[in-house]
Amino acid sequence: MNEIINDAECGVIGGLLTFPEEASEAIDKLCWDDFSLEPYREIFKTAVLVLRENPKADGAVILTKLNQADKELARTAMRCMELFIGMSNYSSYVRIVKKESRRRKINSKLESVLLSSTDDPYSDLEKIVEDFRETGKTTMTKSVIKYADGLYHPEKIKRAYTGMSSLDRTIGGMKAGTLSYLGARPSTGKTAFALNIIRKQLADGNKCLLFSLEMSREQIYDRLAADLLNIPYSRIESCQLTESEKDLIVRTLGEIAETGLLEVVDDVYTVEGMMPRIAEYRPDFTAVDFIQLIRTVSRFQNRRNEIDYISAELKMAAKRYNCHLMCLSQISRSGMDAPRMSDLKESGALEQDGDYIMLLHRPYVLCKDNPDVRPEDAQILLDKNKYGRTGMKRLYFDGEHQRFTEVSDRE
């Protein structure tokens, strides 16, 4: 048991120094005296002091401060960082440390009462037990109140809508704190579909964060402009714009930038690098394009295990930061048929972790030489919906404007 507690305390310290912004929940939920080991107490005190003075400080700044005070503390902190694996279990570490701290403090109070010379220790014992019950009840009470508020006021529950009426009715809006996967073969239009959802989020006044691992910011802006302004993408791509169109694009993207509702990140490639950006920006909707390009600083025996870890980290991030996170994925299946959930590439964890799984299919991608197959015909298969119905919706793909619409909406 002591080994588990020591590992949890070491994990809290290691995470706080490795990813200070992402691990800020430790500062909110723990105090220095919640740690059983004196070195961890001193390290935590120093880390909190540094981060409160400078919220943007990183682990190097904290280690420098520790090294100035006590070199042995700095070495202990570095060992915690070396042993730290990842953020997926960080909340569990915090809970273990807090729970064990409460147990120690209650035991200490009980021992104090039992060893005291008071004539009536029972009333003191009853007070300690009642305090313990009230402490546990407070968290439960708050969560029930929040749950009840959502029942009576469902509009207060954050949801991400796609902008496609039939699909949104089926899903009911993708809830905050959940993870979705959008799978498709290459060149089907995954990025365009994600940008269409981002357009809807911007219209609803929601903050959006896009991690583009394949395209540059400029390429994303090209596609976004084609969709928003009905300017043919081919003309934007080939630099055949009129001066008035250029002015319109610059003005529109400038207005979006001023609202602060969209952030495009094209220089982060590790899941560990994504977490501080999400923690700092606090988006309502996050899109990652795409999971097969994400890397991690942790070491794994094979790519499948690495993808499993990355998927778990993304799911934890959606829950921790109360946003909906949509991750794009390639599929592994060859052949002409529409993809299924089991075709998500490289890992079975994707279909397990995803609260929603959508598969985008355009037959034209597979048979461009067939005159009977139109480039515009597409479909979206909602193959997993943890909260309701599934089904298939017919789509129309307007390649010139990088836009998907439901056939029923278009009609």
C-alpha positions in Angstrom: 0.0 0.0 0.0 2.8 2.4 0.9 4.4 1.7 -2.5 1.2 2.7 -4.3 1.0 5.9 -2.3 4.7 6.7 -2.9 4.2 6.1 -6.7 1.2 8.4 -6.7 3.0 11.2 -4.9 6.0 10.8 -7.2 3.6 10.8 -10.2 1.9 14.1 -9.0 5.3 15.7 -8.6 6.6 14.4 -12.0 3.6 15.5 -13.9 3.6 18.9 -12.3 7.2 19.5 -13.3 6.9 18.0 -16.7 3.6 19.6 -17.8 2.9 22.4 -15.3 -0.1 23.9 -17.1 -1.8 20.6 -17.8 -1.2 19.3 -14.2 -2.5 22.5 -12.6 -5.4 20.4 -11.0 -2.8 19.3 -8.4 -2.4 22.9 -7.3 -6.1 23.4 -7.1 -6.8 20.1 -5.2 -3.7 19.5 -3.0 -1.8 21.2 -0.3 1.8 20.7 0.6 0.9 18.7 3.8 -1.1 16.2 1.7 2.2 14.6 0.8 3.6 12.0 3.3 7.2 12.4 2.3 9.1 15.6 3.3 11.0 16.0 0.1 7.8 15.9 -2.0 6.3 18.5 0.4 9.1 20.9 -0.2 9.2 20.3 -4.0 5.4 20.9 -4.1 5.7 24.1 -2.1 8.4 25.4 -4.4 6.5 24.5 -7.6 3.3 26.2 -6.3 5.3 29.3 -5.4 7.0 29.5 -8.8 3.8 28.8 -10.8 1.8 31.4 -8.8 4.4 34.0 -9.5 4.7 33.0 -13.2 1.9 30.7 -14.5 3.9 30.3 -17.8 6.9 28.9 -16.0 8.1 25.4 -17.1 9.8 22.6 -15.3 13.3 24.0 -15.9 12.4 27.2 -14.0 11.1 25.1 -11.0 14.2 22.9 -11.1 16.5 25.9 -11.0 14.6 27.3 -8.0 15.0 23.9 -6.2 18.6 23.6 -7.1 19.3 27.0 -5.5 17.6 25.9 -2.3 18.7 22.3 -2.0 20.5 20.2 -4.7 19.2 17.0 -3.2 15.6 18.2 -3.7 16.4 19.0 -7.3 17.7 15.5 -7.8 14.6 14.0 -6.3 12.4 16.2 -8.5 14.4 15.0 -11.6 13.9 11.4 -10.6 10.1 12.0 -10.4 10.2 13.5 -13.9 12.2 10.5 -15.3 9.7 8.1 -13.8 6.7 10.0 -15.0 4.9 8.1 -17.9 2.0 10.3 -19.0 -1.0 12.3 -18.1 -3.6 9.6 -18.7 -3.5 8.5 -15.0 -2.7 11.9 -13.5 -6.1 12.6 -12.0 -6.0 9.2 -10.3 -2.6 10.1 -8.7 -4.1 13.3 -7.4 -7.1 11.4 -5.9 -4.9 8.8 -4.3 -2.7 11.4 -2.7 -5.8 13.4 -1.4 -7.6 10.3 -0.1 -4.5 9.1 1.7 -3.9 12.5 3.2 -7.5 12.6 4.6 -7.0 9.1 6.1 -3.7 10.2 7.8 -5.2 13.4 9.2 -8.3 11.6 10.5 -6.1 8.9 12.2 -4.0 11.7 13.7 -7.1 13.3 15.2 -8.4 10.0 16.5 -5.1 9.2 18.1 -5.0 12.7 19.7 -8.4 12.3 21.1 -7.8 8.8 22.4 -4.5 9.7 24.1 -5.9 12.9 25.6 -7.1 13.1 29.2 -10.6 14.4 28.4 -13.4 12.9 30.4 -15.7 12.5 27.4 -13.8 11.5 24.3 -16.9 10.2 22.5 -18.3 13.6 21.6 -15.0 14.5 20.0 -14.9 11.2 18.1 -18.4 11.8 16.8 -17.5 15.3 15.6 -14.5 13.8 13.7 -16.6 11.2 12.1 -19.3 13.7 11.2 -16.6 16.0 9.7 -15.4 13.1 7.6 -18.9 12.4 6.3 -19.5 16.0 5.5 -16.3 16.2 3.5 -17.2 13.2 1.4 -20.8 14.5 1.0 -19.7 18.0 -0.3 -18.3 16.6 -3.6 -21.3 14.4 -4.2 -23.7 17.2 -3.4 -22.1 19.5 -5.9 -22.0 16.9 -8.6 -25.7 16.1 -8.1 -26.7 19.8 -8.2 -24.7 20.2 -11.5 -26.4 17.1 -12.9 -29.9 18.3 -11.9 -29.2 21.7 -13.5 -28.4 19.9 -16.8 -31.7 18.0 -16.6 -33.8 21.1 -16.1 -31.7 23.3 -18.4 -30.4 21.1 -21.2 -29.3 24.2 -23.1 -26.6 24.7 -20.6 -24.9 21.4 -21.5 -22.1 22.2 -24.0 -22.6 20.4 -27.3 -20.8 20.6 -30.7 -23.1 20.5 -33.7 -22.0 19.6 -37.2 -24.4 22.0 -39.0 -26.0 19.0 -40.9 -29.6 18.9 -39.6 -30.3 15.2 -39.9 -27.0 14.1 -38.5 -27.3 16.6 -35.6 -30.8 15.2 -34.8 -29.4 11.7 -34.7 -26.4 12.5 -32.6 -28.1 15.2 -30.5 -25.0 17.2 -30.6 -21.6 15.9 -29.5 -21.2 16.4 -25.8 -18.4 18.3 -24.2 -15.9 16.0 -22.4 -16.2 13.3 -25.2 -14.0 12.0 -28.0 -15.1 11.3 -31.6 -13.2 9.7 -34.4 -13.8 10.6 -38.1 -12.3 7.9 -40.3 -11.9 7.9 -44.1 -9.6 6.8 -46.9 -7.0 9.3 -48.1 -8.4 12.1 -50.3 -12.0 11.5 -49.2 -12.3 14.9 -47.5 -11.7 14.4 -43.8 -10.1 17.8 -43.3 -12.9 19.5 -45.3 -15.5 17.8 -43.1 -13.7 18.9 -39.9 -13.5 22.4 -41.2 -17.2 22.4 -42.0 -17.8 21.6 -38.4 -15.5 24.3 -37.2 -17.4 26.8 -39.4 -20.6 25.8 -37.5 -18.8 26.2 -34.2 -17.6 29.7 -35.1 -21.1 30.6 -36.1 -22.3 29.4 -32.7 -19.6 31.5 -30.9 -17.6 28.5 -29.7 -13.8 28.5 -29.4 -12.1 26.1 -31.7 -8.5 24.7 -31.7 -7.2 22.8 -34.7 -4.0 20.7 -34.6 -3.0 20.4 -38.3 -0.2 17.8 -38.5 -0.4 17.3 -42.3 -1.1 20.8 -43.6 0.3 24.2 -42.9 -1.8 27.1 -41.4 -1.9 28.7 -44.9 -3.3 25.6 -46.5 -6.0 25.5 -43.8 -6.8 29.1 -44.4 -7.2 28.4 -48.1 -9.8 25.7 -47.5 -11.6 27.7 -44.8 -11.8 30.7 -47.1 -13.2 28.6 -50.0 -16.0 27.3 -47.7 -16.8 30.6 -45.9 -16.7 32.9 -49.0 -17.8 30.6 -51.8 -14.6 31.3 -53.7 -13.5 28.2 -55.8 -10.7 26.4 -54.0 -8.8 25.8 -57.3 -8.5 29.5 -57.9 -7.2 30.1 -54.3 -4.7 27.3 -54.7 -3.5 28.5 -58.1 -3.3 32.1 -57.0 -5.8 33.3 -59.6 -7.8 35.6 -57.3 -9.0 39.1 -58.1 -7.8 42.0 -55.8 -11.3 42.3 -54.3 -11.3 38.5 -53.5 -8.0 38.8 -51.8 -9.2 41.8 -49.8 -12.3 39.8 -48.8 -10.3 36.8 -47.7 -7.9 38.9 -45.6 -10.7 40.9 -44.0 -12.8 37.8 -43.2 -9.9 35.8 -41.7 -8.8 39.0 -39.8 -12.2 39.3 -38.3 -12.1 35.7 -37.1 -8.7 36.3 -35.6 -9.9 39.3 -33.7 -12.7 37.3 -32.1 -10.1 34.8 -30.7 -12.5 31.9 -31.6 -10.1 30.0 -33.7 -6.5 28.8 -33.2 -4.7 26.7 -35.8 -1.5 24.9 -34.6 0.8 23.4 -37.3 4.0 23.0 -35.3 3.1 20.5 -32.6 3.5 16.8 -33.4 3.5 15.0 -30.0 0.4 14.3 -27.8 2.4 15.7 -24.9 2.9 19.0 -26.8 -0.9 19.2 -27.5 -2.0 19.1 -23.9 -0.5 22.4 -22.8 -2.0 24.1 -25.8 -5.5 22.8 -24.9 -5.0 23.7 -21.3 -4.0 27.3 -22.2 -6.6 27.9 -24.9 -9.6 26.1 -23.3 -11.5 25.4 -26.5 -15.1 24.2 -26.8 -14.2 22.1 -29.8 -10.8 20.6 -30.7 -9.9 18.8 -33.9 -6.7 16.8 -34.6 -5.7 16.0 -38.2 -4.8 13.1 -38.0 -4.0 10.5 -35.4 -1.5 8.4 -37.5 0.8 11.4 -37.6 0.8 12.0 -33.8 3.9 11.0 -31.9 4.8 10.7 -28.2 7.9 11.1 -26.2 7.1 7.9 -24.3 8.7 4.7 -25.7 6.6 1.7 -26.8 7.4 -1.7 -28.3 5.3 -1.1 -31.4 3.2 1.5 -33.1 -0.1 -0.2 -32.1 0.7 0.3 -28.4 1.8 3.9 -29.1 -1.6 4.6 -30.8 -3.4 3.1 -27.9 -1.6 5.4 -25.5 -2.2 8.5 -27.7 -5.9 7.7 -27.9 -6.2 7.3 -24.2 -4.4 10.7 -23.7 -6.8 12.4 -26.1 -9.8 11.0 -24.4 -8.5 12.1 -21.0 -7.9 15.6 -22.4 -11.4 15.9 -23.7 -12.7 15.0 -20.2 -10.2 17.1 -18.3 -10.8 20.3 -20.3 -14.5 19.8 -20.9 -14.3 20.2 -24.7 -15.4 17.9 -27.5 -12.3 16.5 -29.2 -12.6 15.2 -32.8 -9.6 13.2 -34.1 -9.3 12.3 -37.7 -8.1 8.9 -38.7 -7.2 7.0 -41.8 -8.7 3.6 -42.3 -6.8 0.4 -43.2 -9.4 -1.4 -45.3 -8.8 -1.8 -49.0 -11.6 -2.7 -51.5 -14.6 -0.8 -52.8 -17.0 -1.1 -49.9 -17.9 1.6 -47.4 -15.6 1.5 -44.3 -16.7 0.2 -40.9 -15.7 1.0 -37.4 -13.3 -2.0 -37.2 -11.3 -0.5 -40.2 -9.8 2.4 -38.2 -6.1 2.1 -38.8 -3.5 0.6 -36.5 -5.4 0.2 -33.3 -8.5 -1.3 -31.8 -8.4 1.3 -29.0 -9.9 3.9 -31.4 -13.2 2.1 -31.6 -13.1 1.5 -27.9 -12.2 5.1 -26.8 -14.4 6.9 -29.2 -17.8 8.1 -27.9 -18.8 8.8 -31.5 -17.3 7.1 -34.5 -18.1 8.5 -38.0 -16.9 7.0 -41.3 -16.8 9.2 -44.4 -17.0 7.5 -47.8 -16.8 8.8 -51.4 -17.0 5.9 -54.0 -15.4 8.2 -56.5 -12.1 8.1 -54.6 -11.9 4.3 -55.4 -13.1 4.3 -58.9 -12.3 7.6 -60.7 -12.5 5.9 -64.1 -16.1 4.8 -63.7 -18.4 7.3 -65.5 -21.4 6.2 -63.4 -19.8 7.4 -60.2 -20.0 11.1 -59.4 -17.3 12.9 -57.4 -20.1 14.7 -55.5 -21.7 11.6 -54.0 -20.7 10.8 -50.4 -22.1 9.3 -47.2 -21.3 9.6 -43.5 -21.9 6.4 -41.4 -22.4 7.1 -37.7 -21.2 3.6 -36.7 -21.0 4.3 -32.9 -23.0 6.7 -30.8 -22.5 6.0 -27.1 -25.6 8.1 -26.3 -28.1 7.2 -28.9 -28.9 6.1 -32.4 -26.6 5.2 -35.3 -27.2 5.3 -39.0 -26.1 6.5 -42.5 -26.6 9.9 -44.1 -26.2 10.8 -47.7 -23.9 13.8 -48.4 -23.1 16.0 -51.3 -19.4 17.1 -51.7 -18.8 20.4 -53.3 -15.1 20.1 -54.0 -14.8 23.6 -55.4 -15.8 25.1 -52.1 -14.5 22.2 -49.8 -18.0 21.7 -48.4 -20.1 18.8 -47.4 -23.9 19.1 -47.1 -26.6 16.6 -46.4 -28.6 15.6 -49.5 -31.8 16.4 -47.7 -30.5 19.9 -46.7 -29.4 20.5 -50.3 -32.8 19.5 -51.7 
